[in-house]
Amino acid sequence: MDCHRHAVNDFDLQIEMNTLELNMLMEQGEVLPYNESRADELEQKKLKLLLGKRFHQNAMNAYWYYLAKMGK
């Protein structure tokens, strides 16, 4: 279960870094035209990171449920 918790923490860091990089491509809340392709890449990366985080979060919850059920 701890390996999934560590993975979720790592995904949080990567998502935070991705968001920061995306914000650096913006000026006054809008992506500059010459940064649009990089911004699209970062949005796709963020989606992949969120899907990975979801997988590990679900696995961690499944392990917790199994351990709680066995403890009864």
N, C-alpha and C positions, 0 to 999 in steps of 0.2 A: 504494500500500500504506500509505503514511503517513496518508492521510486516514482509512482504516479504523482504524488504531491510535489516532488522535486521537479518533475516534468511540467506540471501546471505552473509552478513558480517561474521556470525558465521561459515558458510560453508567454507569461505576463511581461517579463522583461523584454522579450523580442517584440511583442506587440507595442510596448511603450516606445522602444527604439524606432520601430516602423512609423508610429504616429508622429514622433518628433521629426523624422526625416521627411515625412509628407508635409508637415507644417513648414519646414524649411523651404519647400518648393512653392509655397504660397506667398502672395502679397495681398494684404487687405482681405483675407478670407477667400481668395480665388487663386486657382492654379494658373500660373503664367503659361501662355501658349507654348513656349519652347520647352516646358517641363511636363506637358500633358502625357507623353508616353511613359516617362519615369513615374509619374503619379499613378497611371493605370497599373504599372508593374507593382507598385507598392500596395495598391488596393487588392490586387490578386494575391500578393504575398500575405497580406493581413487576413484574407479569407482562409487561406491554407493554414495559417497559424491558429486561427479561431477553431477551425475544424479539428486540428491536432489537440488543442486544449480541451475541446469538448470530449474527444475520445478518452483522454486521460482522466478528466473529471468524472466521466461515467464509470470508468474502470475503478477509480478510487471509491466511488459510491457503492459499486457492486461488491468490492472487497469488504467494505464496512458492513453492508447488509449481511453478507455471508458470515462474517465474524460475530455480528450481533445475534444472528439466528442460531449459531452454534453455541453461543454463551448461555442460551436459555435452558 
